[in-house]
Amino acid sequence: MKISALRLFNVKRFAGRGIAIEGIGDRVNVLCAANEIGKSTSFEALHALFFQPHSGTPGDVQRLRPYSGGNPLVEADITTGESSFRITKQYYGGRSARVVDLRSGRLVAQADEAENFITSLIRGGTSGPAGLLWVRQGITGMEKRSRTEEEGEKQVRQSLLESVQGEVEAVTGGRRMAEIMAAAKEALSDMVTATGRPKAGGRYAAAIEERDRLADDEARLAAEVTHLRQALDQRANAAARLVELDSPAEREARRAAIQTAQSRFDAAKAQNEKLKTAEAELKLVRERRNAAERELKAFTEALGKAALLQGSLSSAEINRAEAVKRRREASDTIKKARDNVELAEAEEQELRERLTRFDAATKAHEAHKRLADLKQRLAEAEKLRQSIEEGEAQLALLQIPTKSVEELQACEVEIAKLRAIDEAARPSVSVHYEADTAGTVTLDGQPLVDGEDRTYDGHARLEVAGIGTITLRSNRPGRSDNQLVQAEAARTALLASMSVYSLSAARDRQARAQLADADLRGLRDRLSFIAPEGLAKLREEVEAGNTISLEGLDLDEDPALLRTALAQAEERRKQARLALREVEPDQSRADDAFVAAETRLASLTSDQAQLAVILGQEEARAERDHTLSAKLSDLDKSLFEAEAHVLKLGEDAGDLASIEAALTRARSVEAAVDKEINALRETMAGLNAEIRAQSEEAVEEKWRETSEALTAANARVAAYEKEVAVLQRVTTALEKARSEARELYLKPVMAELGPLLRLLFDDVAITFDDKTLLPQTILRNGQEEDVDRLSGGMREQLSVLTRLAFARLLARDGRPAPVILDDALVYSDDDRIEKMFDALHRQSRDQQIIVFSCRQRAFQKLGGNVLHMTDWQP
């Protein structure tokens, strides 16, 4: 297969645009242009055309779509051994795929059939042959990739080598070895996955599943048999325990123990009731005795307080009388000070009002004097306003736009220029008379002055006295343009728009407008000076002055005397307030002293009344003291007797809590035995039901059958494990044999790669990996190096050379395919690039090579068929 043209529309940066690369030849083809031109876009579009179905939108197709959306379209012309075809695909909206025979124009295939046609061209899937030959920008093919990609490309390379090499040996290589390995791997893949695990749905996995199921059933049935045997043992134990607990002797012993404990508890409880009654009586006697003691103590203390309180009460009454006197004196002093303050304030207020009336009268008189001036200024302002309005109206009539005057002047200049040009082009005639010539010459009836140049249009008649008439003809063609007419029409329109008859009139009107504008500005300045705040404000001031009346105004007061009297009145008011402030604390202190004396007296009076309540009448106080003392003595005796009685009852009473605990224990023993008997009976009933059910299901027979089936299943799984191990060992042995014969196995590719390596490197040998069939190490100068450790330039050079070698093998196998390189030599130096160019030309003798690059200067030396991008419309 060879590519002869590529076209794409609405792809990535070419939104709404199409480009085409035509004339792709058989050997080396080079498309060299600057970055962002679309080289990698063309590579990706071509790759999608061959490897991405039109019906899907995977990531590679999504990256073809412009940001603005739309439907990418890719088209390529190819040539095969059969004919020439045009392959077209459109993605997203209107998605389609078509193959057309270019020689006949016949539609060969479309939709899925077209995809099948393309697949037949690129046998080997997405990994081959394009995976061997097409180099994307920045990818060498030797870096780490996904396992699927590496395995796919390995299979393609392996198939190609086997096909080219033919039968090398029966077992160590060639197609027979591949068939044996394929059969072993196929049998192995039916049973296990690539990682060695049982394959889902396979016979090995089914045998394991059956074994696991039988193992689960056997474990379950074994557990059920064990459970049945445990249930039989539990039932026997429960029956023996029930006979032991439910015997008549045991029941009678438990009943007797409860009766004995109950009798002891009842006797102890009665004794404790007597003790509680005695303790309650003791508590009552103790409380009465304590109350009598408190009452006697309070009476004794009240007698002492009453003697002391009488003296304090007399002193408090004296203090209260003195506080009342001081309070009255302070009140009289404050009243006098307040009267003085009020008198001073009234005098000050009167003087202040007189001064305010005088100031108002003075201001009114001054405003009345200023009213005449305001009226005069208002009248002048009104005249100025009227003059301004008249000036504005006159200016509006005189104003002409400066731009219009300039346009009119330019038009006049243009007309004069055109007339001068026309006048210069017209023929002219002049006559010079002799000194003694008497006659004159006339031109069209007008005399010609000596030496005067006279022009004419078309023709003219010269009349010479005594000679005759001379006809002059210019025979020049008339002017074909009408520039002068247009200019005169424009001038007429401008004059009409400005309402003037000439440029000088417009200039004169413009000068008068400027004078009027200057006068108007002067009037406005004068008005601003007379009424800086505006006419409205000036009118308000005049109206305010008209409302002022001088009637009732007294201007006879002396302002200096008024201000002096007011200052003196203010001083007297201040002194009065200071005197009031000095005596106000005396009032507060007198009030505090009165309140304190009144409060103490009330408190002492209240204490005296409270003591009187406690002590009673004074003549009966001695008798009451004797009565309270005798009562306390009697209660002390009763308390002693009650305490002795409680002590005796406490010694006779037993430990009620211990006796009650013994009764509770005896009852709990009987309850626990009854509960255990009931539980044993329920347990035996449940065990009987469970034993009967499992006996009916023949659990032990099923368990023995399942154990036998499990033994057979384990044997089957072991057989499959042995088969898997044998197949894995056979595969490993064959792989080892192939690895040992890799030099012979890789001989075809080394035969093609050797000459190419010698073009670039001196004394370099390459070792291929027998697993990936890619370069693994190189040997140069006696030193072995891994490919992964080489420089970026050398790795990409090895990658390109390896692909050229595989391309020759594909051609020998009857599957020629183009080698396409997208900026595949970005790390190579100038010398190596030139040698790589030689290698490309060497391999292109029967091979198509297409190179995309942005290194324009370097790739000029590549030569070959130079490709260009052109605009294209589908």
Disulfide bonds with the S-S distance in Angstrom:
none
